[in-house]
Amino acid sequence: MASSTYAVTKIVGTSKTSIEDAIEGAIATASKSLRGLDWFEVISTRGYIDNDKVKYYQVTLELGFKYDG
C-alpha cells in the first residue's frame, strides 16, 4: 500500500456574496501557487456588519496538499 505525506496550511477567504464564494475564491487563489491540493476543512466562519447589514463573509480554511519533499 502506497503512503502519502501531506502538508497543511491555513488561509482566509472573503466574499461579499456568500460563505461558499469565500471558500471557492480562497481555494482558487491558493491553487495558483500550491500544487496537489487534496482537501479543505472550514475552521471558522465570520462576517463583517456595516449599517446593520452583512458587508462580507470571512472563512478560515485549512488546506491539505501532498508534500513533494
Beta strands, then each sheet from edge to edge (+ up, - down):
strand 1: 6-15
strand 2: 37-50
strand 3: 53-66
sheet 1: 1+ 3- 2+
end
